[in-house]
Amino acid sequence: MKGILKKMAVVAGCFAFSAAMMAQSKTLYLSSVEGTNVSQYDGQTRNVSMSRSVFNGWNTLCVPFSMTTEELNATFGAGCKLETLSAITKEGNVIDLYFTDVKSEGVKANTPYLLHYTGETKTVKMVANETTIEANDAPALLFIADNAFVQFNGAAKHIEANEQDAMYGIYVKDNAEAAFSLVTPETSGFYATRCFITVDGVKNPTFKAHHGAAPVTAINAVKAENASDNVYNVNGVRQNSLQKGVNITKGQKVIVK
């Protein structure tokens, strides 16, 4: 009797393991408009499918999963470009944005990117196989220059523009320069998987995008790790705790008097 029960337990265990593996191997369909709450899939390895509209020219991209360069080319064509913000400089209210080519690295989960697409405007299907899902509600990169705090943000869900929070995005239709402009409440805001810029310390900023060019002066940059409690000073140096003066934590400026 004990032997039979043991065999039944083994069979049941194998069945449960197989069911779990099948559940993870099933394709996960994500929304690129309203966004998908992927917290329940965090850490899972899944096949992912997402329909995403793209325009000829510069677009923005931030997704909760990784893609290889081959998968990127299969989706957007071999002529596509992938860049991420690597530095900024500031002079007056003009902020220069320096983007670096990272296509050879593929797409990293929850990282804001510029995507240059050379095909016709349409909806494409993004497919990533055996990729790890990473939940992060507010992916962002933070840069500091001359008391200007610039964040390159990814939208995990649809974000409405409002009059209180100035947000700058790319009007992607026929956008050859990656020009960031103030987004007004009258627009649709930012759909999920798109990116936008927020600024603190500069009124009415003007942005200039540079591709593949390094800034001529030194800048300070910090990756904003929103899921952690890391603290940085204005020079981008990590601190053990909040210090007197200006601190950067979770992508926000905190002043301690």
N, C-alpha and C positions, 0 to 999 in steps of 0.2 A: 504493500500500500504506500509506504513511504517512497519507494522507488518511482511509483506512478505519479505521486504528487510532485516529486522533484522534477520529473520529465515535463509535467504540465507547467511548472513554474518556469523552466528554461524556455519552453515553447512560447509562453506568454511574454516573457522578457524579450525574446527575439522579435515577436510580433510588434511589441510596443516600440522597440528600437527601429524596426523597419518602417513603422507608421510615422515615427518622428522624422526619419530621414526622408521619406516621401513628401512629408509636409514641407520640409525645408527646400527640397529640390523643385517643387512646383514653382512656376513662374509667378513673380510678384508684379502686379500691374500698378503703377504709380501715376498720380495726376500731376501734370505740369502746369495746371491752372490754379486750382484751389489748394493743391498740396495734399499730401498723405501723411497721416500720423504713423510714423514708422517705429515708434518707441517699442511696440510689441515685437518687432523683428530685429531689434538692436543686437548686433553681434552675430546674427545668422548669416550663413552663406546661401545665397539664393540666385536664381536666374531672374533678371529684372527686365521689364519692358515698359517704355514710356513714350507716348506721342508728344512731340514738341514742335511748335511752329518756329521757323527760322526765316530771317530776311537776308537777302543778298547784302553783304556788308558786315559790319560789326554787330554782334549780339552779345548777351551776357549769359553765363551758365553757372549754376551751383546745384549739385545733386547729392543725395545722401548715400551714394555708392561710388565705387571706383570703376573706371573704364581703362582698358589698355589702349595704346596708340592705334592698334589694329582695329579695335572696336570703334574708336573715334573716327577713323578713316572710313570704315564701313558705313557709318551713320551720316557723316557730313561731307564725305569725299576726301580724296587724298590731298586736295589743295587747301584744305581748311587749316586755320592757324589757331593755336591755343596759347593765351598769354595770361599771366597773373601780375598784379601790382607788386612791384619790388622796392619802390622808392618814391619819395616826393620831395619837391623843393617849393619854397614860398617866397614871393616878392610882392609886398603890398597885399592886395586881395587876389592875386593871381597864383594859383596852385598848379604846378606842373606835375603830372602823373607819369611815372615811368613804368612801362609794362615790359616784362621779360618773356621770351618764348620758352614754354615748358612742354611743348607737344610731345617731345621724346619721353617724358615721364608719364604720359597718359593723364587721365583725370583722377584727382584724389578726392575722396568723399568730403563734402562740406567745405570745399575751397572755392572762393569766388574767382571766376575767370572771365576774360574776354574771349569770344569765339568769332573768328572771321570765316564767313561762309561764302563760297563763290558760286553756288548753284542758284537756281530760281527759287523765289519765295514760295514756301510750301510747308506742310506738316510732315515731319520725318519720324520714323520709329527708332528710338534709342534702345539698343539691346546690349546688355552686359551679362555674361554667363559666369556662374560660380563667383559672384562678387559678394563682399561683406557689407551688410547694411550697417550704417552708423547714424544713430539718431542725434541730432543737434539742432535745437530750435532757432539758434541765432548765430550761424557761422559768420565770422568777420575777420578781417585783417586790419590792424591798427598801425598808423604811421604818425610820427610827430616831427614837426619842423617849425622852428621859430614860434613856439606857443600855439601852433595850429595842430589840432587833433583831427585826423582824417581817417574815417573807417570805410573800408570796402566791404559791404555787407551782402550776404546771400539771403534770399527770401525762402524760408522753408514752407511758408504758406502765403496765400494771397494777402498782401498788405495794402490797405487804403492810404492814399496820400492825405495829409491834413495841413492846416495852416500853422499849427504849432511846431511841428517837426519838419524842418527843411530837408528834403531828400532829393538827390540828383541822380537821374538815370539817363539811359541812352534811348532816344527815340529812334528805334532800329531801322525804320523804313528808309532805304537809300542812304544809310549812314556810312560814309566812307572814311570818316575821321575819328570815330569813337568819341563823339562830342557828348559830354555830360551836361544836362540842362535841368533846371529846377522843375520838378513834377508838381503840378497843381492838383487840388482836390477834384477838379472837373474831369480828370482823366481816370482811367481804371486802376491807377496805382501800379503796384508791382505784382505780377502773377508769380506763383511758386516757381522755383528754379531760375529766377532772374536775379540780378544784382543791382545794387545802388550804392551811392556814396552819401555819407553824412559828415558834417564838419562842425567842429566847435572851436571858437577862437577867431573866426574870420566872418565878417558880415558881407553878404552878397558876393561870394567868391566866384571867380571865373576859372574854368579848368582848361588845361591844355594837355592832351594825351600824346605821349611819345612812345614809339614802338622800337624796341631793340637798342635804345640809346641810354647811356648811363648819365646820371646827373653830374654836373661839374663841381658841385660842392657836397660836403658830407651831410648826411641826414641820419635821423634816428628812427628806427622801425621796430615795432613789436608785433608779434602775432597775438591777436586777442583770443585767448583760450577761454571761451565762454562757459565751459562746463567746470572750470576750476576756480580756485581762489588765488591764483598767482597775482602778485602785486609788483608793479614796475614804477620807477621814478620817471621824470620827464626825459631823461637821457636813455631810456629803454633798458636800464639796469634792474634786474630782478631783486626785490627786497623780501626779507623774511616776514614783514608785516607792514601795515600802514604806517607811514612816517609823516612828520610834520611837513606841510606844504602840499604840493600836487602829487597825487598818486594815480596810477592807471590800474584798474582791476576789472575783470570781466568785460573789457572793452569800454569801460566808462571812466570818466575823470572824477576823482574823489579828492576833495580838498580838506586837509586836517589842519586846524588852527592851533 
